[in-house]
């Protein structure tokens, strides 16, 4: 089910994307009917949802601090059901941004070394970004749906 009919209004797409990547996007949190409605909209119009995500969170607007509080893999997993290649391409672009933001984190020999150079908030930020990176790698490591 992809790109069926006219997509929702841009404001609806932006609101849906913010809700999905903002955390707590589960049937228990928003109700099963609302959850199904949102996931159905995403699956029906994956390109529109990925474009909204990329416009808001990637490219020149990439913000590591904001990314550390987001859960983009949730959106990408929903999109993956309708357009696996597009989901994987967006995951790959986001992963490259995260790799760039975490270059110092990756070069540290261990967590103790990081705490000697950076304050606790910065180390926690890097740890959250690394968590997001692992989620994206897991999505990419699954390979294309068969």
N, C-alpha and C positions, 0 to 999 in steps of 0.2 A: 504494500500500500504506500506508494510514494507519489507526491505532487498530484493529488486528485482534487480537481476543482480549484477554486480560488483560495489562496492562502488566507489565514486570518489577518486582520488589520495589523500593521507593524507594531502598534502599541501592545496588542495582545501577545504577539510573538516575543517582544522585549520583556513583557511581564512574565510570560511563561519561562523564558530562558533564565531570568533572574531567580525565579522560584526554584527551578530545577537545580541550578548550580549553587544556590545559596545554602543548601543543606536542609536536612529533614524533609526531603521530597520522597515521601513514602505514602502508601495508602493509609497507614495508621495516622500519619500526621495531618494529611489534608482530606482524608475520606476517600473511600474506594471509587466513588463516582467521579469526583473531581480529578483524582489521579488518572483514571482511565480516560477522561476527556482530554487532559493535557497530553498524555502519551499518544493518544490517537491523533491529535493535531500535529505533534512532532513527526510521527510516522507517516502521516499523509503529506507533509511538506518539509522533508528533512533539509532540503537546500536552503529554504527560507530561515530555518532555525539555526543552521550552521553559519549562514551569512550574518545573522544577528549576533551570534556568539562571537564570531571573528571580528566584526565591526566594533563590538563593545570591549572585548578583552584581549585581542591579539594585535599584531602590527605596532603602529606607533603608540597605541594606547596600552601596550602591555605594561602591567604594574605588578611586580613581584609581591608587594605587600598585599594587594587585593587578591592575587592568585592564591596566596597562602590561606585565605579564608573561603575559597571556592571549591566546588566539587565538580569540575568539568567532566570527569569520567562518567558521571551519572547521565548527563545529556548525551555524550558520545555513545554510551551503551544503548540508549533508546534509539538514536539515529542508526546505529549499527544494524538494527533489525530491518530497517528500510533501505539503507544505502551504505553497505559495509565499506566500500572504497572511500566514500566521502568522509565517513567517520574516522577511518584510519588516516586519511590525509590530514585532517584537522588535528588528530591526536599527535601525528608526527610533527606538525608545525609547532604545536604547543610544547611538545617535548623538547624541541630545539631551543625554544625560548627559555624553558626551565633549565636546560643544561647550561646555557649561557649565564643565567642568574646564579647558578650554583657552582660555578667554576672554583671558587675558593673553598667551598664546602667539600667538593670532591678531592681537592688537593691536601686537605688536612689529614694527617696520619690517623687521628682518632678524635672522638668527641671532646676529650680532655684538652687537646690542642686548640680546638675552637673556643672553648670557654676561657682559655688564657688570652685570647686575642679579642674576642667579641663579648658583648654583654649578653645576659641570659635571653633577653627579648630577641636579639638578632639570631642567636643559636636556635631558639624555638621557631622563628620564622623560617630559617633554612631547613629545619627538620620537617616542618609542615610542607614546604615546597618539595622536599625529597619524597614525602609520602604521596603527594599528587603525582610526582614523576613516576613512582613505582606503579601507581594505579594505571597511568597511561601506558607504561611498558607492558603491563599485564594484558591490557586490551590489544596492543599491537602483537604481543607474543602468541596470542590465541590464533592469529592468522585469520585469513578470510573465512567467512561462514561457508560451509559446504552443503 
